[in-house]
């Protein structure tokens, strides 16, 4: 990349000139004095001389020059933003996400084989269950291999993007530097013209008292203000460039972390999945051996527990219902509490309403008095 920066006064790419805004009382010199100075430490001695020489070529009286000043650098920032956006907006990892979701579903199904949970479920064919589990294992293995292939492609894309963002970052720094040079040169010229030409024109108008001299001074001051607005626009564009640098690094860091995450998945997570699926097959063989005896014991205990609980619950419910009154005292207590609370809230709301109305009347009186005072001052 050629880092040589050349400033130009060419305004050929500028848009049609907008009508000048009416002059308003605004001490531009004071505003400029309050604005923070730009850092010139980034520039070499030759670049500082180039800024100084370029500032002398600026003609504030040239409306076309003011309109097109720095437009080339602004366009570079705009084109650069479009390039950066186009480089990242077409990424789509949705396919990988869908495949991982399907794989997780298959992994869960390995342990959730459909079973008859009734008493006769223990007599189902154990051999058929094992065969079903092996089929699901093969299906999961195929899904894992497909995911690995796609993840490797995404990793290559991310690594290319990381390198591309280094180039984009360097380009943005160059454009930022060029825009800063335009701003510095413009501010130097503007300060010089206000300190010399504008002062001379105002002094001449004061001395001669001629309307054409006063108009000339006013016209030149308006041109200075227009050029100042143009420099402000360039400073806004410069801020966009400043914000672009950390944004580029953030996206680059995200891509780097994603590439590292994919590497971890390929090297660690995927082998772990495969080993766990093999272990799941072995566990299923062992589980089937003890399932029948455990189901008989569990079913017997469950029946005894359910019958005892049902008998106890039925007896308690019947006794409670027989001893229960027509209306529970708790219900009457709750109803009375709600009624008292309702009355308290109504009284409080009415009190607050009266206070707000009194405050509103006072505020309306103040607003009316303030408006009358303003109208009287405008008429005087």
N, C-alpha and C positions, 0 to 999 in steps of 0.2 A: 504494500500500500504506500502510495506517495503521500508523505506527511507534510509536504510543502504547502503552505497556505497563501493564497493570493487574494487580496481584497480587490473588489471591483465596484465601480459606480454605475455599471450597466443596469438599466431599469427596463430592459426590453421585455422581461417576463412579468412585469408588474401588471396588476389589474387596472381598470379604468379609474381615473382619479376621482376621489369622493369630494364633495363640496366641503370647504373649510368650515369648521365649527365657529360660531361667533365668539369673539374674545370676551373673557370674563375676568374680573379682578382676581388674580392668583399670583402671589409672589413666587415666581418660578425659581429665582435664585435661592430663596429660603428653602424651598422644597428640595432643590438639588443639594444644598448644603447638609440637609438632614438625611439624605439617602446614603446608605453604606457604600463605601468605595469598593470597587472591584479589585480582586487580588491580581496583581501583575507579576507575582513571583513565578508563575508558570511559564512566562515568556523569556526567551533568550534576549541578549542585547540587540541582536540583529532584528528580532521581531519587534522589540520596543521601538527601534528606529523606523521600522516599516509602518508601525502604527502612527508614529509622529508624522512621517512623510505623507501617509495617506490622509491624515486629518486635515492637512493643508490643502488637499485637492477638493475637499467637500465645499460645495457652493449651496449655502442654505437658501439663497434666493431662487434656486432652480427647483420648481415644484415637482418636475418629473423625477429629479434625483432624490428628493425627499421621499416620494412615494415608493420608489424602487430600492431605497437604501437597505442593504442587508437582505433583500428578498431571496437572493440566491442561497444564502446560508439557511434562511427559514425553510426554503423548499427542500433542502437536503435533510433537515430535521424531520419534515413531514414525510418525505419519501422513506427515510430511515425507519420511522415508526411503522409505516405500512409494511416494510420488509420484515421487521421484527415480529409483527403480528402474524403475517402470513407464514412465518417459519414455525410457529407453534400451534396455530389454531386447528391444523388438520390431524393432530395426534389423536388416536382413538385406541384405548386399551380395553374397550368394552368387550371385544371377543374373548380376551383372556379372562376377564371377570366372569363372563357367562360360563366358560369352560370350567373354571375353578368352582363356581357354584354347583355345577352339575356333578363335578367330582366329589365334592363334599356330600352331596345328596346320596351318591352311590356308596360312599364310605359309611354313612349313617345306616343305609339299608342293609349293609353287611351284618350289622348287629341287631337289625329290626326285622328279621325274617318273619313273614306272616305265619302266625301260629294259631291253633285252636286252643284258647285258654280255658276251655271247659274241662270237665273231669276226664273226658276221653282223649284229650289232646296229647297225653303222654304216649299214646299208642301210634302216633303218626310215624311215617317211615323215616328213620334217621338217615338212611343212605340218601334219600331224595334231598334232605336239607343240606347235606355236605356238598352234593353236586351243585345245588343252587348257589351255595357260597363260593365255590370255585368259579362258577360262571361270572358272578359279580366281581370276583378278584380280577379275572381277565379283562373285564370291561373297565375296571378302574385303572388297570395298568396301561391300557390303550389311551385312556384319557390323560393320564400323567405324561405319557410320551408326547402326545400332541401339545400339551401345555408347555413342556420343556422346549419344543421346537419354536413355538410362537414367542415364548419369553426370550429366547436367544435372539430372535429377530428384533424384538423391542429393545433389547439391551444394545444392539448395534446401532439402532436409530438414536437412542438416547446419548450414546457416546459421541456420535457424529454431531448431535445438537450441542453437546457441551463444548466441543471444539469450535463450532460455528458461533456460539455466544462469546467466545474470546475475541473473535474477529469483530462481532457486532459491538462489543464493549470498546475496542480500540477505535472503531469508526465513530462511535458516539463521542469519545473524547476529542477526536479531531474536529468534529463539527462544533462541539462545545467551545473549543479553543478559538475556532474561526469566528463564531458568533460573538465571543467575548472581545475579540480584536475589533470587530465592527462597532461594538458598543463603546469601547474605550476611545477609539478614534472619533466617533461622533460626539461623545461627551467633551473631549478636549476641544473640538472645533466649536461646539455650542458655547462652552464657557468663554472661549476666546472672543467669539463674535458678540456675546452679550457684554463682555467687559470693554470692548473697543467700539465696534461698529454701532451697536445699539446705543451706547452712551453718547457717541458723537452725533447720531441722528437726533436723539432727544435734546442734547444741548443746542444743536442748530435750530430745532423747532422752537425752543424756548427763547433763543436770541432773536430770531427773525419774526416770530409770531405769525408766519405764513401758514395758511391751511395746508398747502401742498407739502410743506416740510413736516408738519404734524402728522399728515396722512402717511408720509413715507416712513416716519418712525413707528407709527402704529402697524403699518404693513409688515415692516421687518420684525417687529416684536411678535406678530401673529405667525410669521414664518418660523421664528425660533420656537414658538409653542408647538407648531405642527411637527417640527423636527424632534422636539422633546417627546411628543406622543409616539412618534415612530420609534425612538430609542426605547421607550417604555414597552412597546409591542415586542421589540427584539429581546428585552429582558424577560418578558413572559415566556417567549420561545426558549430562551436560555434556561429558564427554570424547568421547562419540560425536559430539556436535555439532561439537566442535573438529576431529575427524578428518574430518568430512564436508566442511568447507571446502576443504582441499587436494584431496580426492577429486573434488569438483565441478570445481575448476580443472583437474585432470589430464584428466578426461573432456572438459571444454570445450576444452582445448588440443589433445587428440587429434582432436576434431571439426574444429577450426580447421585443423589440419595436413592432415587428409583433404580438406577443402574446397579448400585451396590445391593439394594434389596433384592433385585432379580438374581444377582449372583449368589446371594445367601439362599434364596429359594432353590436354585438349581443345585447348589453344592451341598446344602444341609437339609432343607425341608423335604424336597422330593425323595431323596434316599430314605429319610425317616418315615415318610408315608409308606414307601414300599415295604420296609422292614416291619412296620406295624400291621400291614395287611397280611404278611406271612404269619406273624404272631397270632393274628385274629383267626386264621385257619386252624392253627394248632389248638388254640383255646376252645374253638367250637367242637373239635373232636373230644376234648376232655369234658366239656359241658354236657354233651349228649349222653355220656356214660352215666352221669349221676342225676340226670333230669327226672327220670321216671320215679325213682324212689323218693326224691324230694317232693315231687308233686303230690304223691299219695299222702305223705305226712302233712304237707301244708294244707291240703284240702280237708283232711280230717280235723285238724286244729281250727281251720277257718269256720267249718260248719258248727263246731261246738261253741266257738266265740260268738258267732252271729246269733245263734239260738239263745244263748244266755243274755246277750245284750238286748235282743228283741223282747224277751220276757221282762227284763228289768225296766226297759223304757216304757213298755205298755202299761205295766203296773203303776209306775210313777205318774205317767200322764193321766191315767184314769183317776187316781187319788187327787191330783192337783185340780182337775176339772171339777170334781165333786165338791171340793172345799172352796172353790172360787166364788166370789160374790157377783151380783149383777153388773156393778160398775166398780172398777178397781180404784182404790184411794189414790194411787199414783196418777191415774188419769185426771181425777178431779184436781189434784195438786198442780199438775202441769198446766191444765186449762186456766186455773186461777193465776198462775205465774205469768202466762202469756198475756192474759187480759191486763194485768197491772203493768206489764212492760209496754204494752201497746198504748195505754193511757199516758205513760211517762214519755214515750217517744213523740206522741202527738203534741203534748204540751211543749216539749223541747223544740220541735220543728216550728210551732207557732211563734215561740219566743225568738228563734233565730230569724224567722221571716220578718218580724217587726224590726229587729236590729238592722237587717240588711236594707229594709226600705228607708229607715232613718239615714243610714250611711249613704244610700243612693241619692236621697234628696240633697244632702250636703254636697256630694260630688257634682250633681247636676248644677247646683248653684255656683260652685267654683268654676266649672267649665264655661257656664254662661258668662260669668264675670271676666274670665280670661279671654274669651272670644270678643266681648265688647271692647276690652282694653286694646286688643290687637287691631280691631277695626278702626278705633279712634286714632291710634298711632299711624295707621296707613293713610288715613284721610288728612292728617296734619302735614 
